[in-house]
Structure formats: structure tokens, C-alpha cells
Amino acid sequence: DPFVAQHDPDFIGDGWIAVFDNQDDGTDRGSLLGGSRIVAVQPHTDSTKVLFPTEHSEPFYAGSQGRWELLNHGNIRLTETESGRISRARRWDLCVRRHNSDDGSVSVSAASMPPGVSSSLKSAGMRGTCP
């Protein structure tokens, strides 16, 4: 799979580096390439794997300025800057807060993350608890 506008790298252990891959394909929501994703790269083995989204989660998209952060216990915080969505997934369920406003304030939503993704992040040495 090609990378399109990848950025925001983080070392996640065992020689893996995870990046935010915008996959900006020129459509409003990245529909041609399936939206944005978090991809882990292991340069010394030339290996890649998509950490998020999974077959069980909803797609997300940030054409630019998207961010991701690895939180405690393998939790992931995803920021879709232009659409104002922030998602935080923990293990295989979610911490979700939602704020709806008519003044353009940020609306917070999330998608699910199954055990396989959490396990791969946990095996990369992530520890802690979800608040």
C-alpha cells in the first residue's frame, strides 16, 4: 500500500515506527483510498501493518493536520483536525465523550478497536490504564 502524506511518527517498540497516513486522495472524505490510517513500519525488515482502522472500526479521515497519540495500555487518540473529531480507543472498547454545538465547536466521537490491535500495541511495550 502506498503512503500518502504520512507524518506524526512515533516509535512503538521492537523497531516499529507508527505514522499517521492521511491517504489524501482528492475526495472530501478520502473515499477512493478508504480514509486515513495509522500504519506501523519496521524499516529493517521492510514490513508494514495497518494498526487502525480495522475491519471492525469505522473509517476516519484527515486530509491534513491529522494526529495520533499512543496512550496508556495501547489506547489510541485520533484527531481529525479539519472535521473536528477526536477519538480515543482503549483495548477493544472505547472512552467516548460527545459535545454537540451549533457554534462549530468540536464534536467528539470514536470507533471500536478489536483485541488484535490492542495486543500488538501492548506487545510493543505500552503500559498504563485508560482514565
N, C-alpha and C positions, 0 to 999 in steps of 0.2 A: 504494500500500500504506500502511495506517495505521501510525503508530508507537505502540507500547505500552510505556511505562516506559523510554524511551530515556535514556541517561546516558553518562558517561565519554567526553566529546568530545575529539578530537584534530585539530589542523589537519594535513592531509596534502599541501598544496600546491595551486597553481592555483585557490585559492578553495574547495577542498573541505574539509569537516569530516566526519570519520568518527565515528559514535556506536555504542555498544552498545545494541541494541534487544532488550529481554528478550522481547517478544511474549508476556507472561504472559496466557494465555487461560483460566486457572482449572483446567487439567488438570495432572496430575503432571509430564509432560514437554513441555508446550506443543504437544501433538499436533494441536489444532484449527488453529493458525496455522502449524505447521511448525517450531516451535522458535525459539530466539533467532537473532540475526543481527548482523552488522556492516554498517551502512549508511552510505554516503558521501552527503553532502548538499552541493549547491552553491547557497547561498541566492540569489545574484544572478542565476542562470538558472532557479531553481526546479526543478533537476534532482536526481534521486536515483539511486543504483545500489547493489545489494547486492554487497558485497565478499566476504562469507563467511556462510553456506556457499555452495558452488557445486553444480552438478548432479553433480559428481564426488566430493563430500565427504559425510561422514555428518553428519546434523543434530546440533546441540548445543542445550542448553537451560539457562538460569539464570533462575529465576523472580524472583530478586532478587540484588543484590550481584555480578552478573557483571562481569568486567573484560576489557578487551582492551588490548594494547600493541603498537604497531608497532615491530618490531625492525629490525636491520640488513638491508639488501638486500631490504626488503619482507617480511621474516619477520613472522608474527603470533603472539602468545601470547594464548590464550584461557583464561579462568578461569571454570569453572562452580563457584562457591563452595559452594553447598548440596550438590552431588553429589561434590565433591572432585576434579573432573577438571581437569587443566591440559594444554592442547595447544599445541604450538609447530610451526608450519608454515613451511618455507622454500621459496622459489621454488615448485617443483611437487613437491618431495618433503618429507620430514619429519626433524626431530631428535626422537627419541622416547625417553623413559625411563619405565619402569614399576616401580611398587612396590606389591606386594600385601601386605596385613597384616590380621590378624584383629582388631586393636585399633582399627579405624576410621581408620587413617592414610590420607593422601591417595594415591589411585591415579592415576598419570599416564598419559594416553593421547592419541592425536591422530588427526586426519583429514587427508586429502590436499587440496592446493590446486593447481589446474592453472595452466599458464603465463599465461593471460589475467588472472588476478587478480594474480599477481606482477608482471606487466608494467605493470598500471595503477598499482600502488603504487610501482614503480620509477620510472615516468614522473612520479610526484608528488615526486621528488627524494630518495628514500630510498637510502642507500649503506651499504656495510659488508659483513661476512661473517657467516655463521652459525657459531657456535662448535661 
